[in-house]
Amino acid sequence: MTHRTVHEWGCVSVGDDGFTRSQADALLATARAHRLGGTDGTDILCDHHRHLRARQMVGVIAARGASLEILPKVDPAISDDAPSTVRGRLMHMLNVAVGLDISAGEASAMSHRADSLLDLFITLFADRLLSEVRRGLPRQYKHVEDDLLALRGRLDIIRQFTVHAVRPDRLACRFDALSVDIPLMQIMKACVLFVSRHTQSMATQRKLAELRFLLDEVRTITPSALPWKRVRIDRASRRWSSLLELARLLLGQRWQETHAASHEPEGISVLFPMNDLFEAYVAVQLRRALADSGLDVVTQGGLRYCLGPWREGEDTVGTSFSTRPDILVRRGSEVEIILDTKWKNLTNGVSQADVYQMMAYARIYHSPRLVLLYPAVPGANGREVEMHGLASGRERLEIATVAVDGSEAELREELRHLIFPRMHA
């Protein structure tokens, strides 16, 4: 297995020091099959013959005999951070955005031990699941129909006097029994079997083998047929919620669009669009920062339309070309601030398309404040906010950055400062 690590927008060679041509072709085929790949898979990887260039997806893409880890990077011009440091930073963002319930110390320690993000995810899943299974498997009452020697529950009269009419030694019984073969555990077992083929760690392989033995009573179901909608997390099973999120990541059910390539049974790809992850991370931190302010934080809301039938003397009611701002900050039903997150390097400037988009939001949502929010370059000092007015109006467009390499407390303070600048003056 040839493994390489690269940052988003970075290159990995195809030749003596990188992947072979056949390995590169296998990775490109996996990218083309991935639903995030876009046209010919070029939203994930681009083929330049002598090298492959990564795009703005992060995670791991794997194929037969090769795997490529793509790590996030705000500014390609600065010197690279250690991969373990970047993995820890990415794991922290995922932990906050998805709710994996990982402590800061645990994420840092695991990111330094793991050889790749995939190894990190599988190790975390195996450790967590083994710990929970040893505490005891959750069980639910399940309706059972069986032919027994002694009566249990109720007698199935119709079956008894048809199928067993000449077999008085058999009783057709209907009863409820506690069972571990429930949707939650079927998902856990499917994930164990799936990731067992992809870990390189012998210690993790031993844990997964023990899990296969402990889950022997649970039916084996293919990933495509798993009963995700039938899983119920209640007070008794709440401790399994973070494991369920990990299974969603590894089996392809999270919003980050993880994917097991159908054409490549030995491959696995766990990819995250950094724009979406940055938006979700900021939204969670902003919601925590404004918890006591009386303001509501709504993600991917609004859904107001740009165009509608025109009638002279009447305000137009939109019916087509819907809008979906990244984050709305509302007080009651009034939109006070619209934030649009951009996982880009602000030193390259603000694009005209982004400004036009914010002008449309100002008109449609009647919001007095609009914010384009970018990640700050790691290690940069100062968080300056540029303020601009929209022409022929009183709306204010702010261009700001927030640090993603600091502590959560510092980030929430920055966001609160951004929302209430006068209170922090």
N, C-alpha and C positions, 0 to 999 in steps of 0.2 A: 504494500500500500504506500503510495507516494502522497505525502501531505505537504501542502504549502500554505502560508499565511500571507495575506495582503490586505491593505487598507482600501476602503471604497475609493474608486477612481484610480486605484493603483494597478500595476502590471505584474504579471508573473510570466516568466519566459517559457517558451516551448522549444525544447532542445536538450542540450547536455546538462544544464543546471536546473531544469524545471521539469515540466511534464513531457512525456513522450507525445508524439502526434496522435497516437491512438487514445491515450488518456485524455488529451485536450478535446478530441472529438467526442469522447464519452461524456465529458463534463458539459460540452456545448449541447449535446443531445438532451441531457437532463434539464438544462436551462430552457431549451425550446419546449419541452413537455410541461414545464412548470407554469401554473396559471399566472404567476407574476412576471413571466418572461417577456410578455409583449410580443411584438413582431420578431420572429426568428430567435427569440430568447435574448435579444439585445438589451433588454432592460436589466438583465442580470450579468451577462458576460458578452463581450464583443471579441471576435476573432480577428487578430491582425497577423496571422500566419506565424510570425516568430514569437508572438506573445499574446496572452489573453488579458484584456482590460476589464476590471470589475466596474460595475456601475453603482447606483445608490441603493443597493440592497446589502444588508449585513447578515451574518450567520454562517452557515456551512452548507455547501453544495457538494454532494458526493456521487460518485459513479463507480463502476467496476475498476478497482485497482487505484483509484485516485480520489482525493478530497481536497477542497479548497475552502479555507476559512477566510471570510471577509469581515474585517473589523471597521468600526466607525472612525471617521477622522474629520474634524471640522476644517482644518487648514492643511492642505497637502504641502505647503511650503515650509512648515516648521519641522524640526527634527522629530522623528517617531518616538512616541512613548513606548515603553516595553509592552509587548502583547498581553502579558498578565495584568498590567495596569488597565489597559483598555478593556480587557474582558471583564475585569471587576467593575468598571464604570458602566459597561453595557448591562451587566447582570443587575446592577443597582437600578438602572432605568427600567428594565423589564420587571424587576421585583415590585417597584412602585406602580407601574402602569397595569400590570396583569394581576398582582396580588399573590406572589409566590411565597410570601411569609418567610423571607430569608433575612437573617440579621446581617448587619454590615460586616461584622467579623467573619461570619461564615462565608459570605460572598467573597471577601478578600482572600481568605485562606484557600478556598476551592479554586479560585481563578489562578492562583500561583501554582497549585498542584496539577491542574489540568493541562493537557497538551493542546486542547482545542475547545471551542465552545460546545461542540457535540459531546465530547468526553465529559465536559462539566455538567451538561444537562442530564446525561445518562447516570453519572455518578450520584448527582443530587437526588434523582428519582429513585435509584436503587437503595440508597441510604435511608431516605425518608420512608419508602414503602416497607422495607424490612423492619424498621423500627415500629411502624404502626401494626403490621401483621403480627409481630411478636406480642403486642399488647392485646391482640384478639381481633378476629374478623367480625365485621358487622353482619348481622343476620336479619332477615325479614321473613314474615309468614308467607308461605307460598302454597297455593291450592294444588293438591296432589290427587290424582286418580290412579289407584293401583289395585292389583288383585293379590289379596293376602290370605293367610291361613286362618287368621282371627280378625274379627270385626274391629275396625278402627274408624272413628268418625261416623259417617252415615253410609248406609247401604245404597248403592246405585241399583234400584229395583229393575229398571229396563235392561241394563247390561247383565244383571244377575240371572234373570229369567230368559235371556236370549243366548248370550255367549256361554254362560256357565249353567245352562239348564240341566246338563248331565254331569256337572262337576260340582257336587256339593262340598267338596274339600276346598273350593276357591270362593272367596267372597270379594265382590266388586265394591271397593271402598272409596269414599270421597272424604278427604280430611285436609286440614291446614297443618303445615309443618315448618319449623324454623329452618331456613336454608341460607348458605353463604353464596349460592348461585344467583346473585342479584345483579342488576345492571352495573352498579358501581364497581363490583369486583370483576365482572366480565371485562370491563374497560381496563382495569388494572392488569389483569392477566394478559390481555391482548398487547398491552404496552410492554410488559415484561418480555413476551415472546418476540416482539418486533425489535426492541433495542438490543436483545441478546446477540443479534447478528452484527451489531455495529460498534460494539465497544472493544477497545484494544487492551483494556486493563484487566489483568488476571484477577485482581481483588474484586473488581466489579463483576466479572464473570461468575465468580464463586457466589456472590450475593444473589445474582440473578438466578443461578441454579437452585439455591435454597428457596427462593421465592417460587419457582416453578413447582417445587415439591410441596410447599405449604399451600399453594393454590390449586392443588390437584383436583379438589372437589368442584371447582368452578369450570363451567363449560368453556371450551375454546371457540371463539367467534372471530371471524375475519374483521379487520379494521373497517372495511366498508359497510359492514352490517351491524356495527355496535349500536346499542340502544342509548345514545346520548340524551335524547329527550325524556327518557324514563328515569333518569337519575334524579333523586330527591335528596338534597342536603338539608337535614333538620338539626335540631339541637344535639341529638345523639351522634350524628355523623359529621358535625362541623369540623372536626379535626382532619377530615379527609379532603376538605375543600382545596387546599393548596396543592395536594397530590393530584386532584382532578385537573387543576389548571396545568400542571406539568405534563400530564398525559395528553391534554388538548394540544400543547405545544409539540410534543413528539409525534402524535398521531395525526396532526393536521387539522385541528378543529378550532384553533384560535384565530382572532382577527388578523394576526400577523401572517396568515396564509402559509403555515408550514405545510410541507407536501412530501409524501412518499411517492417517488416516481413510479408510475404504473408499468412503464415499459422496462424498468430496471429493478428486478426484485431484490438485488443486493444493495441498492442505493437508498440514500435518505438525504433529504434536503430540508434544512430548517432555516428559513429566511425571513427577514423583517425589513419592511420599508422604513427607512430611518425617519422620513417625514411623518409617517403615522405614529411611530413610537415616540418621537419627540413631542408631538401634539398630545398624545395620551399622558405622557409623563408630566408635561407642564400643567395639563388640566387637573390631574390629581393633586399636584402640589399647590396649585392656585386654590382649589376647593378647600384644602386644609388651611391655607393662609387666610382665607376669608370666612372661616367657619363661624366666627362670632360677629360678623359685620352686617348681617341682614341681607347680603347679596347672594344670589344664586349663580352657580357656574353650570352652563349647559354646553355640552359638546355635540358637534354635528347636528345642531338644531336649526331653528329658524324656518327653513324650507319655504321661504317666500319666493314668489315668481317674478321674473323680470318683465315679461310682456303679457299683454292681454288685449281683448277687443277694445278699439278706440271708439268713444262716443263723445261728440262735441258737448262741452260744458260739464262733463262728468270726470271724476277721478277714475283712472283706469284700475281695474282689478286684475292682478296678474294671474295667468292661467298656464303659462309655458315658460321654459327655461328656468328651472328651479335653482335656488342658491342654497348653499349649506356652509355657513361660516364655521371655522374650526371651533372657536370658543365664544360664547355669548356670556357676558356678565350682566345679569338682570336684577332689578329691584321690582319685585312683583311682576307685572307684565311688561314693564318698560325696559328696553335695552339701553343700558348705560354705556357699555364699552364692548367693542368687537375686537377680538384678538385673532390674528392669523399667524400661525407658527411656520417658520421656514427653516429647514435644516440645510442652511447654506452659510458660506463664509461672507459676512457683511462687508469685508474689505473689498470684495469684488463689486460692490454697489448694489442698489436696489433696482430690480427690473421694472420696466414700464408696465408689463402685464400685471405685476403684483399691485402697483399703484392704481391701475385701472380697476382691478378687482375690488380694492378697498373703497374707491369712489362709488362703485355700484352698491356696495353694502351700506354706505352712508345714506344714499338716496332711498333704498328699499326699506331699511330698518330704522331710519330716522335716528341714528345713533350719533351723539355729539363727539364721541371719542373713538378713534380707531388705532390699533396698535399692530405693527408688523414686528414680530418677535423672533430674534435669531439667537443661536447659541454663541456664547462668547468663546474666543480662542482660549484654550486652556492656559492658565498662568497670566492672562492679561489683567492689568490693573485698571480699576475704574469701570463703571457701568453707565456711560453717558447716554442720555436720551435725546435724540433729535426731534424737534417739534416743527411741524409744517401745517399750514392752513390749506384747506381745499378751496380752490378758486371759485368765486361767486357764492361763497357760503361761509358759515361759521364753524364748520366741523374741523376737528384737530386730528391730524395723522401723526402718530409718534412712531419712531423707528428706534427699537431698543434691543439690547442683548441681555441674556442671563447666563450665569455660569452653571455648567453641568458637571464640573469637576470638583465642586466644593461640597460642603455638608448640606443636608436637607434643610436645617435651620437657616443657613445663610441664603439658600435659594428662596425659601418662603418669605424671608425678610425682603429680598429683592423684589419679589412679585407683589408683596404688600405695598412696598414703596412705589412700585409702578402704578398701582391702582389708586393709592392715596398719597400723591407726591407732597401735598402741602403739610400733611401731618408729620412728614419726615424731613422737612426743610430745615 
